[in-house]
Amino acid sequence: MATHGTDQDMVQRMLTAPNYRKSQLSLVLSGIMDLPIAMAFLTVGILLSVYYSVVPGTTLPAADNEIFGYYIVHEMPVVFRGLIIAGVFATMMGSTSAALNALATSFTKDFYLPYIRPGATDRQAIRAARIATAVFGILMIIVATVAANAVLQDAKLTIIPIAIGILGYTYGVLLAVFLVGMLTRNRGSDGVNVVAMIAGISAVLILCKVTIPAFDLPALFTGKIVPAQWNFGWFMPDWWPKIAWPWFVFVGCVVTLAISALVRTPQTQIAAADAHVALTNHQT
């Protein structure tokens, strides 16, 4: 529900469908197609394990993440090597552009037009979206730099816990706000939802005892690593378990949902929502 129903990166694709039925079909097919993609990833890993178990005298990289790259550089024919690298760059550009578009669209529709400049023209909205794209691009570079720093500190760091763990910080709170709107009629408000989302992210960091490598900028240039970590749950008792990343979404969703449901929705917002639904039904 969080990845395919609330993520702007996915929803913006469904909105390009010509009708409601086609958008539903695209959502279902995207979920089904995730299965063979995951199977392909697992198959590549299994085949690499089998290959290097029967090839003697091969010194593999210490980090598991680098084994496939090692195979591409040292074992794969030149033609296929070029195709793989081109495919990596194409996928990277496609994923990055989709993420930047989703972030810029969310900022423009949810913040710029309602709060910063309500009476903005189309030209002004497009200009704001372009500026937001540049800003989010810079932020993504910073995040990539932090990730590179983490890999420098721990060469055996795997990408899946990092990628899905980062999603776990926000997907749970995002899903909770949508559930409040779907399952209740008079619970939650804009201000309380924001507070609840902040509390949900904080709960994930603290209750799950999240630790991340402390950023070491000189290490990116010198290669000299001084291991250090930020532990957000340092004050939690020793008997409290360290909750693994697959539970991040659940923890954030439960905390955010509980806080949002405590406050009643103002009658003005309910009336505005009813008027919007009535107008939409009339147009369709």
Legacy VTK file of the C-alpha trace (Angstrom):
# vtk DataFile Version 3.0
C-alpha trace
ASCII
DATASET POLYDATA
POINTS 284 float
0.000 0.000 0.000
2.801 2.427 0.831
4.956 1.860 -2.237
2.196 1.474 -4.831
-0.599 3.592 -3.359
0.928 6.634 -1.688
4.293 7.206 -3.370
4.146 10.113 -5.827
6.812 8.396 -7.925
4.324 5.581 -8.617
1.078 7.551 -8.563
2.261 10.035 -11.201
2.612 7.131 -13.635
-0.935 5.947 -12.959
-2.280 9.453 -13.566
-1.037 9.274 -17.166
-3.464 6.426 -17.935
-6.425 7.384 -20.153
-9.045 6.178 -17.671
-9.631 4.761 -14.205
-9.611 1.112 -15.329
-6.298 1.464 -17.145
-4.698 3.073 -14.088
-5.886 0.150 -11.941
-4.446 -2.293 -14.475
-1.104 -0.480 -14.491
-0.963 -0.652 -10.694
-1.693 -4.389 -10.634
0.803 -5.143 -13.399
3.523 -3.103 -11.705
3.105 -5.218 -8.581
3.156 -8.464 -10.563
6.244 -7.444 -12.544
8.160 -6.903 -9.319
8.224 -10.680 -8.821
10.253 -11.639 -11.940
12.556 -8.653 -11.346
13.301 -9.846 -7.814
13.744 -13.378 -9.151
16.233 -12.097 -11.729
18.293 -10.419 -9.009
18.341 -13.605 -6.947
19.220 -15.714 -9.997
22.211 -13.516 -10.838
23.502 -13.873 -7.285
23.048 -17.657 -7.308
24.785 -18.028 -10.674
27.704 -15.880 -9.532
28.051 -18.020 -6.408
28.052 -21.220 -8.477
30.491 -19.792 -11.036
33.125 -18.686 -8.553
32.770 -21.867 -6.523
34.088 -23.881 -9.507
36.664 -21.336 -10.778
39.848 -21.810 -8.739
42.433 -19.166 -8.001
40.064 -16.198 -8.137
40.543 -13.468 -5.562
37.145 -11.855 -5.083
36.498 -8.429 -3.557
35.825 -8.382 0.167
32.497 -6.592 -0.318
29.633 -8.676 -1.703
28.323 -5.630 -3.584
31.455 -5.557 -5.741
31.419 -9.171 -6.950
29.019 -8.576 -9.843
31.057 -5.555 -10.935
34.213 -7.669 -10.704
32.598 -10.292 -12.940
31.558 -7.663 -15.498
35.069 -6.189 -15.706
37.118 -9.411 -15.657
34.918 -12.161 -17.098
32.234 -10.721 -19.366
32.932 -10.211 -23.108
33.566 -6.629 -24.193
30.310 -6.275 -26.156
28.114 -7.426 -23.287
30.202 -5.371 -20.883
29.361 -2.223 -22.818
25.663 -3.125 -22.967
25.545 -3.710 -19.214
27.225 -0.383 -18.448
24.918 1.443 -20.875
21.925 -0.225 -19.232
23.117 0.846 -15.785
23.419 4.467 -16.893
20.026 4.375 -18.642
18.341 2.932 -15.563
20.077 5.435 -13.320
18.951 8.404 -15.436
15.391 7.097 -15.718
15.050 6.481 -11.985
16.645 9.807 -11.090
14.438 11.802 -13.459
11.295 10.100 -12.142
12.284 10.826 -8.539
13.126 14.467 -9.297
9.847 14.934 -11.142
7.880 13.424 -8.253
9.624 15.636 -5.690
9.202 18.805 -7.751
5.537 18.031 -8.442
4.799 17.357 -4.772
6.502 20.583 -3.721
4.683 22.665 -6.327
1.219 21.194 -5.751
1.358 20.691 -1.982
3.407 23.672 -0.813
4.051 26.327 -3.463
0.533 26.761 -4.872
-1.466 26.377 -1.607
0.831 28.292 0.770
3.731 30.151 -0.870
1.930 31.728 -3.856
-1.753 30.720 -4.066
-2.494 32.922 -7.086
0.508 31.844 -9.147
0.190 31.630 -12.917
1.152 28.542 -14.915
4.446 30.173 -15.887
5.282 30.871 -12.237
4.340 27.326 -11.212
6.583 25.846 -13.914
9.441 28.097 -12.837
8.963 27.001 -9.215
8.990 23.354 -10.296
12.246 23.865 -12.193
13.884 25.540 -9.209
12.622 22.736 -6.950
14.108 20.180 -9.357
17.524 21.840 -9.077
17.315 22.038 -5.279
16.255 18.411 -4.901
19.009 17.403 -7.313
21.568 19.037 -5.023
20.027 17.279 -2.018
20.249 13.933 -3.833
23.943 14.572 -4.489
24.426 15.197 -0.765
22.615 11.946 0.087
24.755 10.054 -2.440
27.875 11.553 -0.856
26.748 10.404 2.588
26.102 6.908 1.190
29.586 6.852 -0.365
31.006 7.863 2.999
29.157 4.961 4.645
30.619 2.503 2.134
34.111 3.875 2.785
33.664 3.176 6.485
32.282 -0.338 5.927
33.190 -2.027 2.641
30.834 -4.935 3.371
27.819 -2.664 3.682
24.973 -3.985 1.503
22.635 -1.758 -0.463
19.281 -3.429 0.302
19.112 -2.580 4.044
20.186 0.984 3.242
17.711 1.555 0.404
14.703 -0.120 1.997
15.649 1.168 5.442
15.592 4.759 4.168
12.168 4.127 2.641
11.038 2.762 5.991
11.578 6.133 7.656
8.983 7.871 5.480
6.711 5.228 3.944
5.147 4.287 7.265
4.189 7.841 8.212
2.963 8.565 4.683
0.785 5.458 4.694
-0.630 6.369 8.120
-1.855 9.774 6.913
-3.562 8.145 3.933
-5.170 5.537 6.206
-6.537 8.295 8.438
-8.185 9.856 5.401
-9.470 6.532 4.048
-10.689 4.842 7.230
-11.990 7.809 9.208
-14.234 10.728 8.357
-13.590 13.217 11.131
-10.078 12.467 12.402
-6.811 14.245 11.695
-5.948 17.754 10.545
-3.149 19.359 8.569
-1.142 20.586 11.545
-1.619 17.456 13.633
-0.710 15.238 10.689
2.604 17.055 10.278
3.367 16.656 13.981
2.346 12.992 13.826
4.634 12.357 10.845
7.589 13.939 12.640
6.799 11.831 15.712
6.541 8.708 13.550
9.960 9.248 11.981
11.435 10.003 15.409
9.878 6.819 16.793
11.502 4.753 14.055
14.918 6.265 14.747
14.648 5.841 18.527
12.597 2.672 19.070
14.497 0.788 16.363
17.849 2.028 17.742
18.930 3.210 14.311
22.660 3.772 13.917
24.192 5.438 10.866
27.853 6.121 10.086
28.890 9.617 11.106
29.751 11.704 8.055
33.504 12.038 7.482
34.147 14.457 4.596
37.982 14.227 4.606
37.704 10.451 4.197
36.229 10.937 0.724
39.504 12.539 -0.380
42.144 10.949 1.853
40.725 7.442 2.247
41.624 7.530 5.957
38.568 6.396 7.853
37.835 7.259 11.463
34.935 4.908 12.347
32.128 6.701 14.157
28.368 6.295 14.378
25.305 8.273 15.329
23.087 6.175 17.602
19.580 7.639 17.867
18.487 5.126 20.505
21.490 5.474 22.788
19.316 6.161 25.834
17.036 3.136 25.365
17.426 0.389 28.014
19.640 -2.585 27.216
16.720 -5.014 27.342
14.956 -3.159 24.520
15.577 -5.116 21.285
17.159 -3.594 18.182
14.290 -3.707 15.674
15.370 -4.653 12.147
14.671 -2.492 9.078
11.732 -4.578 7.718
9.710 -3.280 10.708
10.450 0.420 10.124
7.305 0.973 8.041
5.095 -0.743 10.619
6.490 1.223 13.573
6.213 4.575 11.805
2.699 3.819 10.560
1.349 2.764 13.973
2.778 5.781 15.822
1.639 8.295 13.205
-1.823 6.750 12.899
-2.328 6.763 16.674
-1.403 10.450 17.017
-3.388 11.640 13.994
-6.506 9.795 15.134
-6.519 11.596 18.483
-7.653 14.934 17.012
-10.958 15.669 15.302
-11.000 17.230 11.865
-12.287 20.843 11.811
-15.804 21.137 10.394
-14.594 23.616 7.780
-12.261 21.000 6.295
-15.013 18.373 6.284
-17.387 20.746 4.493
-14.708 21.645 1.934
-13.982 17.953 1.312
-17.687 17.169 0.835
-17.994 20.041 -1.636
-14.961 18.795 -3.568
-16.368 15.259 -3.766
-19.745 16.562 -4.925
-18.089 18.670 -7.634
-15.969 15.739 -8.805
-18.990 13.420 -9.001
-20.920 16.047 -10.941
-18.103 16.451 -13.487
-17.785 12.707 -14.012
LINES 1 285
284 0 1 2 3 4 5 6 7 8 9 10 11 12 13 14 15 16 17 18 19 20 21 22 23 24 25 26 27 28 29 30 31 32 33 34 35 36 37 38 39 40 41 42 43 44 45 46 47 48 49 50 51 52 53 54 55 56 57 58 59 60 61 62 63 64 65 66 67 68 69 70 71 72 73 74 75 76 77 78 79 80 81 82 83 84 85 86 87 88 89 90 91 92 93 94 95 96 97 98 99 100 101 102 103 104 105 106 107 108 109 110 111 112 113 114 115 116 117 118 119 120 121 122 123 124 125 126 127 128 129 130 131 132 133 134 135 136 137 138 139 140 141 142 143 144 145 146 147 148 149 150 151 152 153 154 155 156 157 158 159 160 161 162 163 164 165 166 167 168 169 170 171 172 173 174 175 176 177 178 179 180 181 182 183 184 185 186 187 188 189 190 191 192 193 194 195 196 197 198 199 200 201 202 203 204 205 206 207 208 209 210 211 212 213 214 215 216 217 218 219 220 221 222 223 224 225 226 227 228 229 230 231 232 233 234 235 236 237 238 239 240 241 242 243 244 245 246 247 248 249 250 251 252 253 254 255 256 257 258 259 260 261 262 263 264 265 266 267 268 269 270 271 272 273 274 275 276 277 278 279 280 281 282 283
